[in-house]
Amino acid sequence: MFAYSIRSLAQGALVLVAVAFISFSMFRFVGDPVANMLGQEATLQDRQELSERLGLNDPWPVQFARFIGNAVQGEFGVSYRQGRKVSDLIKERLPATVELAVLSALVATVVGVLLGVYAAINRTGFLSNAIMSISLIGVSLPTFLIGIGLIYIFAVELRWLPSFGRGETVKIGWWSTGLLTESGRKSLIMPVLTLAFFQLTLIMRLVRSEMLEVMRAEFIRFARARGIAERTIELKHALRNTLVPVVTIAGLQLGSVIAFAIVTETVFQWPGLGALFVNAVQFADVPVMAAYLMFVAAVFVIVNLIVDLLYFLLDPRLRSGQRVAKGH
Amino acid sequence: MKTTFKALLAALAASTIMVAAADARSVKWARSGDSLTLDPHAQNEGPTHTLAHQIYEPLIIRDHTGKQLPALATSWAVTSDPNVWEFKLRSGVKFHDGADFDADDVVFSIERAMQPTSDMKGLLTSVESVTKVDAMTVRIKTKGPNPLLPNNLGDLFIMDKGWSEKNNVQKVQDFKNKEENFAVRNANGTGPFVLVSREPDVRTVMKRNDNYWGKGQVPLEITEVIYTPIKADATRVAALLSGNVDFVQDLPVQDIERLRQDRALRVNSGPENRTIFFGFNVGDADLKTDNVEGKNPFADVRVRQAMNMAVNRTAIQRVVMRGESVPTGVIMPPFVNGWTKELDAAPATDVAGAKKLLADAGYPNGFTTTLHCPNDRYVNDEAICQAAVGMWGAIGIKVNMVSQSKSLHFPLIQKNPPETDFFLLGWGVPTFDSDYIFSFLYHTREGSRGSWNATKYKNPEMDKLIQTLSAETDIAKRNATIATIWAKLKADVVYIPVHHQALSYGMKSDLDIPVDVSNQPKLKFVTFKRS
């Protein structure tokens, strides 16, 4: 298992380099940052000079090599938009995104599994059918529409929740959290629901269909024949066997929730990494874009590794299978 | 007896608390983008200057109508030497940290703004040197007579020399540096508001400067300003509707009518110092982006006139802008020196006449060309292009539209030679003088002039006239020259003017913030409505 982790990490490093390479070859199409960095009185010569100073006139393989050289030392440069260190910006924005993503993933997984199990067990009940119908909305409605809808109901009409932002935050070291203040918790509700909704319905539908599948399997019938209580069969035998694919999906979804909270963050003016990235793209802020894409790639690599390791815990066959494989 | 006394005391205490509460007027202010930096010389950009205007001050400030008012300078005049301007400074002014304001700070700040990494240096190219005469007098020597120097100082903020040296920010922020400049997130100005905290892109808090020199001269009723950028249009409007913010600067045009219906809100509208127009390549012998071989249709003034006549400006105003614009026939906002009603009059839409002109020019069946358009810079920029493309289609000119982000659009215009033959552009005039438009948009592209002239329009005679403007000290003569140049340029139809962009601010009904023509509202002028 240790060797496996090392191998995965090495592969991860390769993935990172590949992502950097591809993103760098595409930055040319985002536009010229100098056009945004200088005011309208700037002369042609001023623009030329700035381009030259920032190394933007170099061919992109040179720019790429320079980026990798600096990135290895943990140096991502200064944002063209804000004039601040990119590593500081990411550190500052990370807590907002992680808090939002982890809470959403938690809500999506817990509620999704519970509803999925319920819908699988009571396949024909009225409530199950209602849940399944509503989940269709979750799968098909775009996130920003759900977000705007929630804002209009709970912020504009009812005025229960704040319409944007993170509320008051508390600093614990460099980490900032909204969980410790009332306004912070209130601010979290709508973004978390918005971000969780799609994952929730996805997980729920997955659990339901997997569970229905497993319930038809022979070992369940044998368990019933052995006279084991129905509840025990459902929750212990069936659920456990449905979990492997669910963990895969939920894990990968956590990665994408962190990476693609962009829409939710924009709709709620959530000061996270996604909002930072959107601003960077509009400004052609290359240092921030590059660092963000590397960060997202790293998140995916790590999440994938954790998911792989979780398999070992959930599925005893994988552990024995490896031993058998070694025997050959 | 005792109890009545206690009750009286309690009532008194309660009433003082209530007075205090009524006096503390906090304003939550939202707009679409944040200031890029607090370093006052690092970015020459609207939202950045807007925030800086609350904290820092220039020598001369403009009110919401564009009128110049004394700020840190109390008076200014050209000396007997026409190349030297003298500024008398305001005495008794203190920076937020308590330091005194004097001539050393002015000399330091102007020299700082002239550094190579400064983005404000473009407004100071005429300056040769800045010298201190005495503690409250500064002289600026220009390379030749510059009658308009004060017009260039409206966004040129004064920093404290001592503070800058202490915090090592004598140099303007540099994007090549690996470290952040202290002035990017910290500020020490003389302005009406003191910076309390700054989280870029999230929240900037300022409190009223109780030692402000202008106390008693300006209302200064707002005690606290909380500035939050909200990027998404719908979210920004929802924040105003839900009462989470008090004042919203960038209202999407489609929501304005609805907000006007809300009795708890007020919407103020007015023209902005910005005109939207189309430009074409009139200089090349042949174009790559059209289907006409061996000829440039835009080089023929009849084609340009035809295209100008084909644009239905009132339709664009009504449908695309929902009334939030002022159709025009000149690429100059109405506040600018040189503007006249006659110049502003747009040609009537005349499809038949336009077709005839096209036929006369040798294009009875029109031609095909490509228009470049930004989609994230001006109000409904892409929709304006779409509408115009349809109108040109009606006279037989088939226009392919390429619409893209400003980061891709502006380089097409700025590159030398330009990489577009037909484009949309908006232009604001921070100096409020026609020379600024001539120099950047009409003068042949050479030296420091013509950097935005992507039309390849070359008129040596006009160039000479334009050059005389910057040194002419006789105002009447200068204005006559401006009128001559405009007459010729309008006849040449180098650009097709569309409209002056209008601005709308939304706010709670107890606030009344007038639209600032530079879109840089200065909150010290704001009063609350007493109900």
Interface residues (C-beta under 8 A of the other chain):
Chain A: F29 V30 G31 D32 P33 V34 A35 N36 M37 L38 G39 Q40 E41 A42 T43 L44 D46 R47 E49 L50 R53 L54 E75 G77 V78 Y80 R81 Q82 G83 R84 K85 D88 E92 I148 I151 Y152 A155 V156 R159 P162 S163 F164 G165 R166 T266 V267 F268 Q269 P271 A275 L276 V278 N279 Q282 F283 A284
Chain B: G33 L36 T37 D39 A42 Q43 N44 E45 P116 D119 M120 K121 G122 L123 Q173 F175 K176 N177 K178 E179 E180 N181 V184 R185 E199 P200 D201 V202 R203 T228 P229 I230 K231 A232 A234 T235 A238 A239 L241 S242 G243 N244 D376 Q404 S405 K406 S407 L408 F410 P411 Q414 N416 W427 G428 F440 R445 G447 S448 S451 W452
